[in-house]
Amino acid sequence: MQRRDSDDSEASSERGGAAGPPGRPLENSIAAAPPRQDYAAAAHVLDQYRAEALMDIDKAGFSWFHLKVCWVVGVGFFTDALVLPLIMYDPFPKRAVMCRYDIFAINLATVMLGYVYGHTTGPSSLSHRLSNKQDFGIKVAAPIGNLIGQLSFGWLADIVGRKRMYGVELMIIVSATFCQALAGSGPGVNIVGVLIVYRFIMGVGVGGDYPLSAVIASEFASTRTRGRLMTAVFTAQGWGNLAASIVALATIMVYKDSIIADNFDQPGHVDYCWRILIGLGCVPGAIALYFRLTIPETPRFTMDIDRDVQKAKADIENVLNSGPSAAVYWVDPDAIVQRAQAPRRGRKDFIGYLSYPGNLQLIFGVAYSWFAVDVAFYGLGLNSSSILTSALLTRAGIGDVIDPSELNTTLGIFKSLHNIAIGSLVVAVAGLLPGYYASFFLIDFWGRKPIQFLGFGMLTLLLAILAGIYPGPEPDSSLLGRTEAFVALYCLANFFTNFGPNVTTFVIPGEIFPTRYRSTAHGFAAACGKLGAIVSQIIFFKVNNSDGTLKTILGIFAGVTLTGIVSTWLLEETKDKSLEQLSGEQQRGFIYGVTPVRMQDGVVHRQGGL
């Protein structure tokens, strides 16, 4: 192995320094190395192959393969949304702890668990619900698992490959979800404890889906459609939310007569409902598992980390072309692999990357922006039961009015569950999905930073207005106009969450980092977001549900989103730029050598241990 020529070693980059480190000296060579010029020529050829391959990806038109990637990658978020975020509100304003807009936990299933396994003694406002600690444990388990999964899977995908890790996280999600649906209790274990364990495990899988899905979508996409492809993947989360609402509503309606006929102290058919609702989340994941396990490795990983340029070029020809031309470029799988010498991840390389001006601020910018949006978005979701109470929503014309005489009856149980599903459906249709698609249509034309600026700015404004006009949990008829305005603005806030930082904080970290650190950096940014979600849950665990406190909470959220505007200034606009441009590394001479390979007695020997 030889060092690069001085001209190449001095090549600097816009952001990141030299193209790569010099190679290690050879030890215990089997035979004399070929002349240096042969290595230089081979490195130049591989460098040209790499440049051509990257151009093929960046300029490729939208194909059936891209559609397949969008579906296979997006189904994970669809499943995540189906088993995690079913939005809901408290049907009984005096029992605000029992049901809430909860986008982290089992949500509707948590309410059902309260009816079946909750307290059956004490005041009516405290009966048939999980205790505060049980409720908190179920809700915080998944985000903690998310954080661990995002960090670990993001790091592993940069070490062993996207393909090797992809599908593993979906198997975790499907298995843990199925186990939740079959969970039971006994003398030595409580069902809530069992569910907390399985939700933590599921959270690890859900967390791993974030960096893997983002990076695979970005590395296969062309430059001009990359934003839309990544947004389409994330939009599956909105469709999963809608599907969860529909499944919940259908399940509740199917069991309507049975629920009403149940004993109030032991509504057995409610137990059927939550198990069906959670268990059906396995179906799309199980269907997509085969396709995830068979998706090809991304060419950028194969070239830049696995350093097999010829295989990457063959893969690109096979996946981006169709018909007879699909196999024009073919590599014998038994052929000797010529490994390129290129920048390799390591502690010294990473420190050098961070020390270059601008790189550290990018990492901070994406991480804090994700933290800010998740503190506000997830924190708002945790307290929505105290904000969008049944009295407030029914005053705005949403849901069935529950008569006080029905509170302790199975008819009241049915109406409360029905209202929860309807409320989730309204929020998904009126706010979540439109926001996703506004981002989808504009992200490659307007840009990522303008959308994130707009989203944070509108969230700051809307949350401040919501804090000012909040009509209270039980508004009277004189506040009808304010109540309707509050609900409409609440949906609008959900719209600008998705037509804003909820989408862009997922997209940008999958674009601006070098291939060898892309998945790790995305996982770190996503984990910072989930840290914000965990912090918000801890802060509001024992919050007072008074009107003044709720106004303060909305004001706090407005302040947090305001800081997100500041962190957005630190980011780089990624529209119409290739991933290599965004990495800030010198691309000419990126491959600065080849690993010598020698034959002796029919055995391949790779010199230098590379």
PEQUI-V149698 format. One record per residue. PSI is psi in radians with two decimals (none if undefined). BURIAL is b if it has 16 or more other ideal C-beta (glycine too) atoms within 10 Angstrom, else e. D_FIRST is the distance of its C-alpha to the first C-alpha in Angstrom with 1 decimal. Layout:
# PEQUI-V149698
PSI;BURIAL;D_FIRST
PSI;BURIAL;D_FIRST
This chain:
# PEQUI-V149698
2.41;b;0.0
2.69;b;3.8
2.79;b;6.9
2.73;b;9.5
2.71;e;12.4
-0.58;e;15.2
-0.74;e;17.4
-0.70;b;15.4
-0.38;e;14.9
-0.02;e;18.6
2.16;b;19.6
2.92;e;22.1
2.89;b;23.9
-0.67;e;27.5
1.65;b;27.0
-0.04;b;23.8
-2.60;b;21.9
2.81;b;18.5
-0.48;b;16.8
2.99;b;14.3
2.72;b;12.4
2.74;e;9.3
2.94;b;6.4
2.62;e;6.8
2.65;e;6.1
2.53;e;6.0
2.49;e;9.6
0.79;e;12.1
2.52;e;10.2
-0.66;e;12.8
2.93;e;12.5
2.43;e;11.1
2.63;b;8.0
2.88;e;9.7
2.62;e;10.6
-0.65;e;8.8
-0.49;e;11.8
-0.72;e;11.3
-0.75;b;8.3
-0.72;b;10.5
-0.75;e;13.4
-0.71;b;12.2
-0.69;b;11.4
-0.72;e;14.8
-0.80;e;16.5
-0.63;b;15.5
-0.67;b;16.5
-0.74;e;19.8
-0.76;b;20.3
-0.79;b;20.1
-0.73;e;22.5
-0.73;e;24.9
-0.75;b;24.9
-0.65;b;25.7
-0.66;e;28.4
-0.73;b;29.8
-0.83;b;30.3
-0.47;b;31.6
0.09;e;34.1
2.50;b;35.2
2.88;e;38.9
2.25;e;40.4
3.06;e;40.4
-0.52;e;41.6
-0.73;b;38.2
-0.66;b;38.5
-0.69;e;42.0
-0.76;e;40.7
-0.76;b;38.1
-0.75;b;40.9
-0.84;e;43.2
-0.72;b;40.7
-0.70;b;39.3
-0.44;b;42.8
-0.45;b;44.6
-0.78;b;43.0
-0.57;b;44.7
-0.80;b;47.8
-0.73;b;47.9
-0.81;b;47.2
-0.60;b;50.1
-0.63;b;52.3
-0.25;b;52.0
-1.15;b;51.6
1.49;b;53.4
1.94;b;56.9
2.48;b;58.7
2.93;b;62.2
2.93;b;65.0
2.01;b;67.7
-0.36;b;70.8
1.85;b;72.9
-0.41;b;72.9
-0.05;b;74.2
0.99;b;71.4
-0.41;b;68.5
-0.40;b;66.2
-0.83;b;66.6
2.50;b;65.0
2.77;b;62.7
1.88;b;60.3
1.90;b;57.3
0.30;b;54.0
-0.56;b;52.1
-2.86;b;54.1
-0.25;b;55.9
-1.86;b;58.3
-0.67;b;61.2
-0.57;b;60.5
-0.71;b;60.9
-0.80;b;64.3
-0.67;b;65.2
-0.65;b;64.0
-0.71;b;66.4
-0.68;b;69.3
-0.75;b;68.5
0.03;b;67.2
-3.07;b;68.2
2.47;e;71.1
0.12;e;74.5
2.91;e;76.6
-3.07;e;77.4
2.67;e;78.2
-0.50;e;77.5
-0.25;e;75.1
-0.16;e;72.9
2.80;b;73.5
0.85;b;71.3
2.78;b;68.1
2.68;b;65.1
2.85;e;65.3
-0.73;e;63.4
-0.70;e;60.8
-0.79;b;60.4
-0.79;b;60.0
-0.73;b;57.5
-0.77;b;55.5
-0.66;b;55.2
-0.54;b;54.3
-0.26;b;51.6
-0.82;b;49.9
-0.81;b;48.1
-0.63;b;46.7
-0.75;b;45.3
-0.69;b;43.6
-0.86;b;42.4
-0.80;b;40.7
-0.75;b;38.9
-0.68;b;37.9
-0.75;b;36.6
-0.82;b;34.4
-0.84;b;33.1
-0.62;b;32.6
-0.74;b;31.1
-0.79;b;28.4
-0.60;b;27.9
-0.47;b;27.6
-0.24;b;24.5
-0.98;e;23.0
-0.21;e;24.0
2.62;b;25.1
-0.76;b;28.3
-0.74;b;29.4
-0.54;e;29.2
-0.40;b;31.3
2.27;b;33.6
-0.54;b;36.9
-0.77;b;36.6
-0.56;b;38.3
-0.63;b;40.9
-0.66;e;41.7
-0.78;b;42.3
-0.87;b;44.6
-0.79;b;46.6
-0.81;b;47.0
-0.62;b;48.0
-0.76;b;50.4
-0.70;b;52.0
-0.61;b;52.5
-0.74;b;54.2
-0.44;b;56.6
0.11;e;57.5
2.55;b;57.7
-3.09;e;60.8
2.92;e;62.4
-3.06;e;64.2
-0.56;e;65.9
-0.05;e;62.7
2.49;e;60.7
2.51;e;61.5
-0.56;b;60.3
-0.72;b;59.1
-0.70;e;56.8
-0.77;b;55.4
-0.63;b;54.9
-0.75;b;53.1
-0.84;b;50.6
-0.57;b;50.0
-0.56;b;49.8
-0.80;b;47.1
-0.79;b;45.1
-0.66;b;45.7
-0.62;b;44.7
-0.77;b;41.3
-0.75;b;40.9
-0.74;b;42.4
-0.71;b;40.1
-0.42;b;37.0
-0.48;b;38.3
-1.10;b;38.0
-0.66;b;34.3
-0.84;b;33.4
-0.75;b;36.1
-0.79;b;35.4
-0.73;b;31.6
-0.76;b;32.0
-0.75;b;34.8
-0.64;b;33.0
-0.32;b;29.7
-0.29;b;31.7
2.70;b;34.2
2.84;b;34.5
-0.74;b;34.8
-0.28;b;38.5
0.12;e;39.5
-0.76;b;37.1
-0.73;b;39.8
-0.67;b;42.4
-0.77;b;40.3
-0.65;b;39.4
-0.66;b;43.0
-0.65;b;44.3
-0.82;b;42.3
-0.49;b;43.8
-0.41;b;47.3
-0.42;b;47.4
-0.70;b;48.3
-0.71;b;51.5
-0.61;b;52.4
-0.67;b;51.9
-0.77;b;54.2
-0.75;b;56.8
-0.68;b;56.4
-0.69;b;57.0
-0.75;b;60.1
-0.77;e;61.4
-0.74;b;60.7
-0.81;b;62.4
-0.76;b;65.4
-0.75;e;65.8
-0.77;b;65.6
-0.71;b;68.1
-0.65;e;70.5
-0.68;e;70.3
0.26;b;71.2
-0.99;e;73.8
-0.68;e;76.9
-0.71;b;75.4
-0.78;b;74.2
-0.57;b;77.6
-0.18;e;79.3
2.89;b;77.2
2.32;e;78.4
-0.64;e;77.3
-0.31;e;76.4
1.30;e;74.1
1.49;b;73.0
-0.60;e;71.3
-0.33;b;70.3
-0.58;b;68.3
-0.67;b;66.1
-0.75;b;65.6
-0.84;b;64.7
-0.55;b;61.8
-0.70;b;60.3
-0.78;b;60.4
-0.81;b;59.0
-0.77;b;56.0
-0.61;e;55.5
-0.30;b;55.4
-0.32;b;52.3
-0.46;b;50.4
-0.98;e;51.3
-0.63;b;49.0
-0.72;b;46.1
-0.66;e;46.6
-0.71;e;46.9
-0.20;b;43.7
-0.76;b;41.7
-0.78;e;40.8
-0.57;b;39.5
-0.69;b;37.3
-0.38;e;35.8
0.04;e;35.1
2.45;b;33.8
2.77;b;30.4
2.56;b;27.4
2.40;b;27.1
-0.57;b;24.6
-0.68;b;23.4
-0.78;b;22.4
-0.69;b;20.7
-0.87;b;18.7
-0.43;b;18.0
-0.84;b;17.9
-0.36;b;17.4
0.56;b;14.9
1.49;b;16.6
-0.69;b;17.7
-0.71;b;19.5
-0.70;b;21.5
-0.71;b;22.5
-0.70;b;23.8
-0.73;b;25.7
-0.71;b;27.2
-0.76;b;28.4
-0.67;b;30.1
-0.64;b;31.8
-0.48;b;33.1
-0.26;b;34.1
2.89;b;35.7
2.83;e;38.8
-2.68;e;40.5
-0.48;e;39.1
-0.11;e;36.2
-0.42;e;34.9
0.51;e;32.8
-0.77;e;31.8
2.03;b;28.1
2.39;e;27.3
2.25;e;24.3
2.11;e;24.8
-0.33;e;24.4
-0.03;e;23.6
2.72;e;20.8
2.27;e;17.1
2.20;b;15.7
1.80;b;12.7
2.31;b;11.4
2.73;b;10.7
2.06;b;9.0
2.93;b;12.3
2.31;b;14.5
2.50;e;15.2
2.54;b;18.6
2.99;e;19.1
-0.81;e;21.7
-0.73;e;20.1
-0.71;b;19.3
-0.72;e;22.8
-0.72;e;24.5
-0.67;b;22.9
-0.78;b;24.2
-0.57;e;27.6
-0.27;e;27.9
2.37;e;27.6
2.29;e;31.3
-0.45;e;32.8
-0.73;b;30.6
-0.64;e;32.6
-0.52;e;35.8
-0.80;b;34.6
-0.77;b;34.0
-0.70;e;37.4
-0.82;b;39.1
-0.64;b;38.2
-0.81;b;38.8
-0.62;b;42.2
-0.75;b;43.4
-0.70;b;43.0
-0.78;b;44.6
-0.79;b;47.6
-0.61;b;48.3
-0.58;b;48.2
-0.82;b;50.4
-0.84;b;53.0
-0.86;b;52.6
-0.62;b;52.5
-0.67;b;54.9
-0.69;b;57.3
-0.68;b;57.0
-0.53;b;57.9
0.17;b;61.0
-0.45;b;62.2
-0.49;b;64.8
-0.31;b;66.5
-0.97;b;66.2
1.27;b;66.9
2.93;b;69.6
-0.74;b;71.8
-0.70;b;74.7
-0.79;b;72.6
-0.73;b;71.2
-0.54;b;74.4
-0.51;b;76.1
0.05;b;73.6
0.33;e;74.5
2.19;b;71.5
2.97;b;72.2
2.37;e;75.3
2.27;e;77.6
2.02;b;78.0
2.50;e;81.5
-0.53;e;81.8
-0.24;e;83.8
-0.07;b;80.8
-0.70;b;78.3
0.67;e;79.1
2.81;e;79.4
-0.43;b;77.1
-0.68;b;78.0
-0.66;b;76.5
-0.82;b;73.3
-0.80;b;73.1
-0.68;b;73.7
-0.78;b;71.1
-0.68;b;68.4
-0.75;b;69.4
-0.66;b;69.3
-0.81;b;65.8
-0.73;b;64.5
-0.75;b;66.4
-0.74;b;65.0
-0.72;b;61.5
-0.75;b;62.1
-0.82;b;63.6
-0.71;b;60.7
-0.78;b;58.1
-0.68;e;60.0
-0.44;b;61.2
-0.88;b;58.2
-1.02;b;54.9
-0.79;b;54.4
-0.64;b;55.6
-0.75;b;53.2
-0.81;b;50.2
-0.45;e;51.2
-0.74;b;52.0
-0.73;b;48.3
-0.78;b;47.2
-0.37;e;49.1
-0.22;b;48.2
-0.57;b;44.7
-0.07;b;43.0
-0.74;e;45.7
-0.65;e;46.8
2.86;b;43.6
-0.81;b;42.5
-0.77;b;43.6
-0.68;e;47.1
-0.70;b;47.7
-0.71;b;46.6
-0.84;b;48.8
-0.79;b;51.7
-0.88;b;51.4
-0.70;b;51.2
-0.80;b;54.0
-0.65;b;56.3
-0.72;b;55.7
-0.82;b;56.7
-0.84;b;59.8
-0.71;b;60.8
-0.63;b;60.4
-0.73;b;62.4
-0.75;b;65.1
-0.67;b;65.1
-0.60;b;65.6
-0.57;e;68.6
0.13;e;70.4
2.11;b;69.7
0.00;b;73.1
2.89;b;72.9
-0.43;b;72.5
1.25;e;76.0
2.54;b;77.0
3.13;e;80.6
-0.42;e;81.9
-0.28;e;82.2
0.42;b;78.4
-0.83;e;77.9
-0.74;e;76.3
-0.65;e;74.0
-0.81;b;73.0
-0.69;e;72.1
-0.70;b;70.2
-0.82;b;68.2
-0.73;b;67.1
-0.76;e;66.2
-0.54;b;64.1
-0.76;b;62.5
-0.66;b;61.3
-0.62;b;60.2
-0.68;b;58.1
-0.65;b;56.4
-0.85;b;55.9
-0.20;b;54.1
-0.76;b;52.0
-0.60;b;50.3
1.06;b;50.8
-2.41;b;48.9
-0.41;b;46.5
-0.60;b;46.6
-0.84;b;44.7
-0.55;b;42.6
-0.33;b;41.3
-0.64;b;39.9
-0.90;b;38.5
-0.79;b;36.9
-0.35;b;34.5
0.06;b;33.1
-0.63;b;32.1
-0.03;b;31.1
2.72;b;28.1
2.71;b;24.4
-0.70;b;23.6
-0.24;b;21.7
0.07;b;24.9
-0.85;b;27.6
-0.68;b;29.2
-0.80;b;29.1
-0.69;b;30.7
-0.75;b;33.3
-0.67;b;34.1
-0.78;b;34.6
-0.76;b;36.9
-0.66;b;38.9
-0.62;b;39.3
-0.65;b;40.7
-0.83;b;43.2
-0.49;b;44.2
-0.70;b;44.6
-0.69;b;47.1
-0.74;b;48.8
-0.76;b;49.2
-0.76;b;50.4
-0.64;b;53.0
-0.68;b;54.3
-0.74;e;54.7
-0.75;e;56.4
0.28;b;58.9
-0.77;e;59.4
0.59;e;62.8
2.52;e;63.6
2.33;e;67.3
0.53;b;68.3
2.80;e;70.8
-0.74;e;71.1
-0.69;e;70.1
-0.71;e;67.0
-0.66;b;65.9
-0.70;b;66.4
-0.72;e;64.3
-0.82;b;61.5
-0.64;b;61.4
-0.69;e;61.3
-0.77;b;58.4
-0.70;b;56.4
-0.70;b;57.3
-0.69;e;55.9
-0.79;b;52.6
-0.49;b;52.1
-0.68;b;52.9
-0.45;b;49.9
-0.52;b;47.8
-0.71;b;48.7
-0.80;e;47.2
-0.45;b;43.9
-0.51;b;43.7
-0.45;e;43.5
-0.21;b;40.1
2.81;b;38.6
2.41;b;37.0
2.29;e;38.6
-0.05;b;36.4
2.38;b;38.7
0.43;e;37.3
2.45;b;33.8
2.83;b;30.7
-0.56;b;28.8
-0.68;b;25.8
-0.75;b;28.3
-0.45;b;29.7
-0.37;b;26.4
0.24;b;26.4
2.58;b;22.7
2.16;b;21.4
-0.50;b;20.8
2.08;e;19.8
0.36;b;16.0
-0.71;b;15.9
1.96;b;13.0
0.09;b;10.5
3.13;b;7.5
2.68;b;7.1
2.09;b;6.1
2.39;b;6.3
2.26;e;9.9
2.65;e;12.1
2.35;e;15.9
2.04;e;18.0
0.67;e;21.8
0.12;e;21.6
2.35;e;19.3
2.27;e;16.1
2.19;e;13.3
2.05;e;10.3
2.58;b;7.6
-0.06;b;6.8
0.26;e;10.1
none;b;9.4
